[in-house]
């Protein structure tokens, strides 16, 4: 069983292998398919209609499957690659190791937010924005501009202490663990990190920034932590709920996997 590691603990070789595999997925066109899928579900998921990837109980299992699919794509290039996670309760500034030139590159420049360092800088010619919300063809970031502070460990612990997975009306107004970690209620965990990074991370095409995968990997780890803390608190809802994915319903776009299939992450990976 392979470990997903904290990005701060990656070796130089592990960083290079991850970056090289991501760049190869981009070169082949496969990376942009992931962006298109995510963007379609951001647009389609609504509070008062069908919702699968966001604003819904299946936010966590949907992204778990999405991350697994991406990880498997990386492994088709370099079998040893595992997704790393970004613990933003610890690595909280633009000087943190994930923003170094040998990994994800740094902040965007003033004015247009264009990232100018690292493997994904526009000047290197290997990271064009093909799936985008405007005419700009370069990766953008504005770290700490949209919101000044990343979530704290105390805020995370407060959400992890919530004993109920989700509640009616099963959307962005729900109480419970899922909606608090997604960030529509409470300390705004997942959503706040997207805004803190800025640039494409604030849009439906957020996987344009490879930090998307490290952020969601940490969200997935926090779900695993919550499951361990609350072994008797399962996924909700369990059946006959309109517009959302129940425990044994299949999830689009795959239509071959249910939340129940994804509750035990240790079938696929562990967290170091």
C-alpha positions in Angstrom: 0.0 0.0 0.0 1.6 3.3 -1.1 1.6 6.5 1.0 0.4 9.9 0.0 3.0 12.2 1.7 3.0 15.7 2.9 4.6 17.8 0.1 7.0 19.2 2.7 8.5 15.7 3.1 9.0 14.9 -0.6 12.5 14.1 -1.8 14.0 16.1 -4.7 13.5 13.0 -6.9 9.8 12.6 -5.8 9.2 16.3 -6.6 10.8 16.0 -10.0 8.9 12.8 -10.9 5.6 14.4 -9.9 6.3 17.5 -12.0 7.5 15.5 -15.0 4.4 13.3 -14.9 2.1 16.3 -14.7 3.8 18.0 -17.6 3.6 14.8 -19.7 -0.2 14.6 -19.0 -0.5 18.2 -20.1 1.6 17.6 -23.3 -0.6 14.6 -24.2 -3.9 16.5 -23.7 -5.0 14.2 -20.9 -4.6 16.9 -18.2 -7.0 19.2 -19.9 -9.7 16.5 -19.8 -9.6 16.7 -16.0 -10.0 20.5 -16.1 -13.0 20.2 -18.5 -14.7 17.6 -16.2 -14.2 19.8 -13.1 -15.4 22.9 -14.8 -18.5 21.2 -16.1 -19.6 20.0 -12.7 -18.9 23.4 -11.1 -21.2 25.0 -13.7 -23.8 22.2 -13.4 -24.0 21.8 -9.6 -26.7 24.0 -8.1 -28.3 24.3 -4.7 -31.8 23.7 -6.1 -31.1 21.2 -8.8 -29.0 18.2 -9.4 -25.6 18.4 -7.7 -22.8 15.9 -7.5 -19.3 17.4 -7.3 -20.1 20.4 -5.2 -22.7 21.9 -2.8 -23.7 18.3 -2.0 -23.0 15.3 0.2 -21.0 13.7 -2.6 -18.5 16.5 -2.6 -16.0 14.3 -0.7 -16.4 11.0 -2.5 -16.7 12.6 -5.9 -13.3 14.4 -5.4 -11.8 11.2 -3.9 -12.7 9.4 -7.2 -11.4 12.4 -9.2 -8.1 12.4 -7.4 -7.8 8.6 -7.8 -8.3 8.9 -11.5 -5.7 11.6 -11.8 -3.2 9.7 -9.6 -3.7 6.7 -11.8 -3.0 8.8 -14.9 0.2 10.1 -13.3 1.2 6.5 -12.5 0.7 5.5 -16.2 3.7 7.7 -16.8 5.7 7.1 -13.7 4.4 4.2 -11.5 5.9 5.4 -8.3 4.2 8.8 -8.3 1.6 9.4 -5.5 -0.3 12.6 -5.0 1.2 14.7 -2.2 -0.9 16.9 0.1 -0.5 20.5 1.1 -1.2 21.0 4.8 -2.1 24.7 4.7 -2.5 24.8 8.4 1.3 24.6 8.6 2.6 25.8 5.2 0.8 29.1 5.4 2.8 31.7 3.4 4.1 32.4 -0.1 7.5 31.3 1.2 6.4 27.8 1.9 8.2 24.9 0.2 5.5 24.1 -2.3 5.9 27.5 -3.9 9.6 27.0 -4.5 11.0 27.0 -8.1 11.8 23.3 -7.9 8.2 22.4 -7.3 5.0 24.4 -8.1 6.7 27.8 -8.7 5.9 31.1 -6.9 3.3 33.8 -6.7 2.0 35.7 -9.7 3.5 39.1 -10.5 1.8 42.3 -9.7 -0.7 43.6 -12.2 -1.7 40.5 -14.1 -0.9 37.7 -11.6 1.2 35.8 -14.2 3.4 33.1 -12.6 6.9 33.6 -13.8 8.9 30.9 -11.9 8.9 27.1 -11.8 7.9 24.5 -14.3 4.4 25.9 -14.9 5.5 29.4 -15.7 4.1 30.6 -19.1 7.6 31.5 -20.3 8.7 27.9 -20.2 6.1 27.1 -22.9 4.9 23.9 -21.3 1.7 25.1 -19.5 -0.7 26.9 -21.7 -4.3 27.6 -20.5 -6.4 25.7 -23.0 -9.5 25.4 -20.8 -10.0 28.9 -19.5 -12.6 31.5 -18.5 -11.1 34.4 -20.3 -8.5 35.2 -23.0 -5.4 34.9 -20.7 -3.3 32.0 -21.7 -0.9 31.9 -18.6 -1.2 30.5 -15.1 -2.1 33.2 -12.6 -1.9 33.4 -8.8 -2.3 36.1 -6.2 -1.4 34.4 -2.9 -3.1 36.0 0.1 -4.9 38.7 -1.9 -8.5 37.5 -2.1 -8.4 36.5 1.6 -5.5 37.2 3.9 -5.2 34.1 6.1 -5.4 30.4 5.4 -7.5 28.2 7.7 -5.9 27.4 11.1 -5.4 24.1 12.8 -7.9 25.2 15.5 -10.5 25.8 12.8 -9.9 22.4 11.2 -10.2 20.7 14.6 -13.5 22.4 15.2 -14.9 21.0 12.0 -13.4 17.6 12.6 -15.3 17.5 15.9 -18.7 17.7 14.2 -20.3 14.3 14.6 -22.8 14.4 11.7 -21.7 14.0 8.1 -24.4 16.1 6.4 -28.0 17.3 6.9 -31.0 18.4 4.9 -31.4 20.3 2.6 -28.1 18.7 1.4 -26.7 21.8 -0.3 -24.6 24.9 0.6 -27.0 25.8 3.4 -26.7 22.5 5.2 -25.1 22.1 8.6 -22.7 19.2 9.3 -19.2 18.1 8.6 -19.4 18.0 4.8 -20.6 21.6 4.3 -18.3 23.0 6.9 -15.2 21.4 5.3 -16.4 22.4 1.8 -16.6 25.9 3.1 -20.1 27.2 2.6 -20.6 27.2 6.4 -18.4 27.8 9.4 -14.7 28.6 9.1 -14.8 28.3 5.3 -12.0 25.7 4.9 -11.9 24.3 1.3 -13.3 27.3 -0.4 -11.1 29.8 1.5 -7.9 28.1 0.3 -9.1 28.4 -3.4 -9.6 32.1 -2.8 -6.3 32.5 -1.0 -4.3 31.1 -3.9 -6.3 33.2 -6.4 -6.0 33.2 -10.2 -7.5 30.1 -11.9 -8.0 28.5 -8.4 -11.0 30.8 -8.0 -12.7 29.5 -11.1 -14.3 26.3 -12.3 -11.1 25.6 -14.2 -9.2 25.5 -10.9 -7.2 22.3 -11.9 -5.3 24.6 -14.3 -3.2 25.3 -11.2 -1.5 22.0 -10.1 -1.8 23.1 -6.5 -5.5 22.1 -6.9 -4.5 18.4 -6.5 -2.4 19.0 -3.4 -5.2 21.1 -1.8 -7.8 18.5 -2.5 -5.5 15.7 -1.4 -5.4 17.4 2.0 -9.2 17.8 2.0 -9.4 14.0 1.3 -7.0 13.4 4.2 -9.2 15.4 6.5 -12.2 13.4 5.5 -10.2 10.2 6.4 -9.3 11.8 9.8 -13.0 12.6 10.4 -13.9 9.0 9.6 -11.4 7.7 12.1 -12.7 10.1 14.8 -16.3 9.2 14.2 -16.5 5.5 13.2 -20.2 5.3 13.9 -21.1 8.4 11.8 -21.5 7.3 8.2 -22.3 9.0 4.9 -25.7 10.7 4.6 -28.2 10.6 3.0 -28.7 6.9 2.5 -31.7 6.7 0.1 -34.5 8.3 -1.9 -33.2 11.8 -1.8 -34.0 14.0 -4.8 -31.2 15.7 -6.7 -28.3 14.4 -4.7 -26.2 11.2 -4.6 -27.3 8.8 -1.9 -24.9 6.2 -0.3 -25.5 3.6 -3.0 -26.2 5.8 -6.0 -23.7 5.9 -8.8 -21.9 9.2 -9.4 -21.6 11.0 -12.7 -19.6 11.2 -14.9 -18.3 7.7 -14.2 -21.6 6.0 -13.4 -19.8 2.9 -12.1 -18.9 4.0 -8.5 -20.9 5.0 -5.4 -20.1 6.8 -2.3 -20.2 3.5 -0.5 -17.4 2.2 -2.7 -15.1 5.0 -1.7 -15.6 5.2 2.1 -12.5 3.1 2.8 -9.5 5.0 1.3 -7.1 2.3 2.5 -8.2 0.1 -0.3 -6.3 2.5 -2.6 -3.7 4.4 -0.5 -2.7 5.5 3.0 -1.6 8.8 4.3 1.9 9.3 5.7 
